[in-house]
């Protein structure tokens, strides 16, 4: 992911997190305030309904007090005003008074007068408040003796819920003995209350109505209160409904605020992105482009400095200084690499030549030793004695017989010497091939050839054929063609089999075996390969040394040897497109070297 993309993603993430936090803050801090306002509005609506009912109760109670504490009513209760009902308890007078019921009860609970009218119809319809003519002594409608308190309450009637006013009947000056109780009642007009309060509410019975405030739906807040009768029992439940419009406004306000914040954040993001691109991104892209050019061309050209005096300018200055130092260091490394390469090449060449000369020395030493054999000196003496005058015949016959036998032996030895000289010539030719191959590799790049791995190995076997106690097992060696360099491959094989023979000798065993095998490896993902293994049962290799075995200068041998052989072998195999590895279970467990080379499709394989 590019730096610009990461930066934009980071800025978008910051804006997203900020939007989420702002939304959460508004929801948690602001929206509860709107909900609280709705709760307050619901409480006020419920209070207005209850206040409207209480107002009617107070009005009826005041009217009841006015009529009950009046001399005419007092006289009526004593039977002294026969025209009282005709004058004061008519439909017109009750309508004017604003009540529907007019009830007079004496001190003994006897209903003296129970008259009323319903005014919603065209003609007033007579009503009665009480169903009985006699009230029990403990009736809440009765006013006790000496109790001049005017009360207001609610009462359930067949025509609906009514507000009632209860007052003791006394003289206008409140003198005299109480003669009874006056009860005035008014049917509650819920539509009028709704119109006056502008509140939506329901009047529910106590059997079906809830006892706790509850939301009728997610769009309203409901408040519930009981309406009590004169004995303190609930006659009905009043439930008001308040729309959740304040919360809706709050939600809309929050969304609008969040949208404005997002718009502002987007503008800020665009501006910040533009500023960052001008100050940072464009200069970083210039630096990246220059570094890619350096990586592609290898030229450590300095960057033009912008002189802005910030960290990026300091980075450009540091890069230019570093490029200058790296360029100087690269020149030195090139010179050192050339010197080291020449030294490594010379060391490898000397190592391979030494391995090739070693059997030549053995053959030459054998030839020199055979020339100094004692019987040859005796032959010379016998020839000298045959030339002496006066030699006895029997002595001369014996000497001639000795000379004849020695001549036969000389002829046999001469034939063996010719074979040794032939081997010596082949070994010298191999040394010459090594030198010629080195000369070719120094002048031009080598081209991979098709090389028979069995033939190359047989050319390398003379290096250890004369070692006593070492046997060679090539029963699993197949004649397979590989793509490689013939002479270096023979040198690698020679190094490996010489090392195997030396490992057997170093193990202290009297005899040992070097096993050489080859096989073709098929690869479904690419071209086929050939695997060649050189195994011995010699001294083995410690596990800790196996990873370092192919390092330059590392060796497990004593005697001051530098360890160039395996290092050179690994480089030579790598140059052929192959790889060289080793496996060993540890000391005295032997070792196996494995060469993997690309297989060549020869005419024999194609057939």
TORTOR-137783 format. One record per residue (C-alpha): y, x, z. Coordinates in steps of 0.001 Angstrom, whole numbers, plus 500000, padded with zeros to 6 digits. Layout:
YXZ ...
//
This chain:
500000500000500000 503386501393499000 506079502160501554 508399499496500150 505650496893500462 504898497968504033 508604497859504915 509046494421503376 505915493207505145 507243494584508440 510614492882507958 508934489614506987 506749489935510056 509820490422512237 511453487354510687 508265485322511121 507883486374514751 511571485675515344 511204482223513767 508166481449515913 509939482657519074 513081480703518218 511060477590517514 509101478009520734 512332478604522669 513959475534521199 510866473451521852 510464474685525408 514130474925526430 516047472401524330 513598469618523558 512871468908527247 516603468219527654 516394465565524960 513301464132526622 515143464075529941 518012462221528272 515509459686526947 514056459264530416 517526458698531804 518285456199529034 515022454369529802 515943454268533498 519398452929532655 517969450243530342 515528449138533042 518363449111535571 520551446985533301 517798444377532998 517222444338536749 520980444230537368 521325441282534957 518595439401536886 520191440391540176 523537439143538907 522045435731538206 520429435778541643 523781436553543214 525515433806541230 522917431217542255 523071432437545869 526849432080545908 526615428586544482 523966427720547093 526247428983549846 529179426989548562 527219423724548498 525208424334551682 528178425196553913 530103422062553042 530838418978555099 529655416572552385 526258418248552221 526101418376556012 526825414635556215 524291413931553460 521574415612555482 522541413388558416 522377410278556238 526152409676556326 526909410190552609 524901407735550520 526830408553547291 526352412328547617 523512412570545128 525255410381542602 528377412508542756 526944416024543060 523372416084541762 523808414770538263 522855416524535046 526507417161534235 527310418594537658 524241420885537673 524983422057534158 528540422783535173 527256424631538244 524872426636536053 521677425705537872 518581423723536995 517288422806540469 518913421223543504 516648420978546564 517599419893550089 515125420436552954 515638419316556535 514871421472559568 511388420019559846 510449421097556319 510709417652554770 512040417653551242 515021415302551327 516136415890547749 514378417694544834 516221417097541579 516776419140538467 517239419127534717 516262421234531708 519207421621529346 517621423221526294 516744419891524738 519084417290523264 518793415157526388 518456416679529874 514890416543531034 514282415915534737 512666418745536695 511274419299540171 511190422635541911 508623421805544555 505256420146544133 505059418914547758 507339416722549922 506643418658553112 506871422447553533 504969424359556188 506972425807559053 506405429352557799 507654428625554264 509987431381553042 512269428670551642 513245427509555115 516119429027556987 515453429573560637 517644428129563361 520707430228563864 520071432123560614 523203431697558494 522278434392555989 522409433362552355 519426434688550425 518524435119546744 515063435442545312 512762434538542450 510334431700542210 507633430819539708 507954427224538472 505950425226535914 508850425714533510 509073429446534030 510478432051536350 513623431001538157 516205432654540340 516912430748543535 519587430858546133 518689429846549744 521359428920552261 521396427053555615 523276423736555600 526290423889557907 529729422432558225 532481424018556255 533762425750559369 530185426758560215 530266424674563322 527603422310564441 523840422573564350 522015423546561196 520684420439559525 518437422032556875 518234424396553927 519725424094550463 517889425727547547 519512426082544124 517500427407541191 518145428554537642 515536429159534976 515763432768533726 516956432874530128 515360436062528846 517068435843525448 520450435677527142 519576438699529274 518433440608526185 521646439709524396 523763440689527384 521988443970528142 520982444890524572 517647446019525980 514237445197524581 511977444078527422 508961441878528172 508242439574531087 504591439958532002 502409438188534475 501063440179537391 497505439606536148 498060441184532721 501034443424533340 500705447155534183 501625448381537624 502812451824536454 505253452855533704 503428453547530490 504337454266526908 503584451330524673 503484453737521740 504480457250520886 507827455895519677 508986454249522919 509359454922526623 508354451956528822 509545451297532354 507862448681534572 509129447061537784 507844444028539745 509899440877540298 509338439734543902 509272436217545274 510782435095548608 507607436085550462 507680439631548992 504784439158546556 505135440108542894 505653437084540704 505934438935537376 506498442368535850 509525443326533844 508822446032531236 511599447556529145 511156449497525899 513428452421525016 513146453997521602 512577457720521457 515457458210519072 517012460986521174 513839463090520869 513785462417517140 517374463636516955 516331466669519014 513417467400516684 515708467116513693 518284469330515377 515642471953516165 514315471921512601 517837472121511187 518683474990513529 515459476775512645 516119476284508941 519606477725509334 518163480651511285 515621481254508536 518307481115505881 520398483543507884 517402485786508476 516559485711504760 520105486708503843 519985489436506499 516583490566505215 517811490814501637 520917492699502741 518898495006504976 516375495630502192 519191496500499782 520795498846502318 517467500501503149 516731500982499474 520086502626498903 519902504820501994 516186505594502355 513740504131499838 515325505441496666 515562508950498085 511960508791499325 510843507686495857 512694510663494377 510925512947496856 507566511332496049 508148511668492295 508958515342492727 505872515938494876 503670514193492292 505185516408489605 504408519463491727 500838518229492226 500383517547488506 501959520739487139 501510523164490028 505112524315489616 506901524613492952 510336523752491565 513060523071494159 514532519604494543 518233518944493978 519927518521497355 522097515419497841 524213516861500665 524266513646502712 523593515555505908 520897513256507319 517192513739508100 516128513205504489 518596515841503330 517190518209505932 513685517351504663 514690518262501087 516190521536502311 513045522314504319 510873521455501301 512841523809499073 512477526609501606 508772525851501961 508321525761498172 509964529161497888 507712530608500577 504619528975499077 505473530340495646 505737533861497056 502538533344499058 500726532043495971 501666535179494051 500318537335496852 497153535233497077 496623535514493352 496799539289493578 494531539308496624 492153536854494991 491943539056491928 491206542086494082 488677540202496198 487048538692493135 486690542099491559 485261543468494799 482827540562495137 481790540913491525 481229544625491993 479313544057495233 477114541440493589 476548543675490604 475620546604492827 473278544387494844 471508543148491735 471330546619490216 469948547972493495 467242545302493478 466436546137489853 466382549912490458 464187549648493560 460899549125491617 462017551811489130 462197554255492032 458696553229493108 457307553825489597 459155557136489258 457885558278492638 454330557353491624 454665559332488380 456036562334490219 453263562151492799 450560561950490134 451910565111488422 451463567109491636 447799566136492176 445606569059493558 442940568735490863 445533569522488198 446285572823489923 442525573537489937 442424572789486175 445099575408485586 443146577952487588 439929577112485669 441684577680482313 443033581012483544 439535582136484644 438020581185481243 440450583586479591 439324586483481796 437038589086480028 433611589715481412 433227586214482909 429623585460483792 428009582867481471 426917580506484224 430405580613485773 431941579977482378 429648576977481825 430649575408485106 434315575977484395 433983574469480929 432234571423482429 435077571061484987 437668571361482205 435886568692480158 435789566261483079 439417567000483903 440371566342480271 438755562922480428 440600562221483661 443859563406482108 443360561048479164 442728558102481544 445756559044483603 447834559383480450 446963555838479436 447916554599482932 451098556642482722 451941555022479422 451592551600481092 453848552765483943 456363554111481444 456272550787479625 457012548967482896 459720551502483594 461284550862480188 461192547078480804 462833547568484194 465521549777482679 466073547154479991 466537544562482763 469192546789484361 470821547110480972 470762543300480593 472466542939483969 475230545313482921 475627543677479503 475770540199481057 478379541380483511 480413542773480643 480164539455478714 481155537408481747 484196539614482273 485371539074478700 484769535336478180 483461532181479786 479716531836479848 477978529081477916 474942527432479495 471709528135477634 468300526504477628 466200528776479823 462488528478480614 462331528759484367 458725530045484368 459600532856481947 462628533881484042 460480533961487146 457828536146485511 460594538594484541 461614538777488192 458102539093489701 457771542878489059 460338543366491841 457664542585494466 454373543070492629 453897546532494153 454526545413497737 451299545606499666 450234542617501742 452358540107499781 450565537596497535 452247535371494951 451213531727494474 452532530165491251 449877527481490885 452513524731491084 454957526443488741 455627524351485648 457222525605482470 460444523594482490 463717524184480644 467023524178482529 470645524630481544 471696527955483064 472563531591482413 469358533547481807 470256536915483343 472017535563486471 469125533107486963 466633535970486869 468832537876489329 468917534855491667 465141534475491466 464712538203492037 466942538072495122 465021535120496543 461540536575496048 462646539992497360 464107538291500434 460845536351500842 458788539556500687 461116541291503173 460875538255505500 457070538566505466 457287542291506229 459839541650509034 457508539099510666 454993541849511549 452148540178509668 449747542326507692 449626539793504890 451789536928503692 452262534579500814 455214533678498620 454728530249497033 456819529307494009 456832525744492643 458882523695490196 459122520054489264 461316517676487274 463477515184489184 464490511929487516 467857510446488425 468652506847487478 472377507407488047 472644510509485838 470841513255483906 467536514653485141 467304517859487188 464737520581487848 463860521668491357 462572525205491982 461398526189495479 460632529676496831 458722529446500124 457404532149502420 455565532308505734 457726535116507047 460092535595509965 461995532300509377 465630531449510062 467231530182513253 468717526698512964 472184527929513982 472130530507511172 471104528151508372 474593526686507947 476112530196507643 473423531817505517 475414531587502271 478705532798503756 480174535989502434 479184539000504542 476749537083506771 473261538534507077 470305538318509454 468937541711508369 469388544971510244 470151548372508798 473788547847507872 473210545522504906 476310543523503989 474687540208503121 476098539829499599 472814538658498026 472629534991499111 476409534552498891 476334535793495301 473258533677494544 474938530494495805 478046531176493694 475924531966490632 473911528737490970 477119526733491474 478522528293488293 475452526959486453 476170523416487687 473433523502490328 473117524050494040 471188526349496375 469992525293499841 467571526487502527 465248524866505058 463448526467507988 461833525153511147 462975528244513075 461807531742513863 458279532694512717 458090529387510817 458901530707507368 461640529453505050 462020527517501802 464893528081499361 465581525253496930 467387525565493599 468486522400491770 469595522911488149 470350520427485367 467354519886483120 467545520735479420 465867518548476792 463966521143474837 461833520540471758 458743520667473952 460119517992476315 461268515810473414 457798515974471864 
//
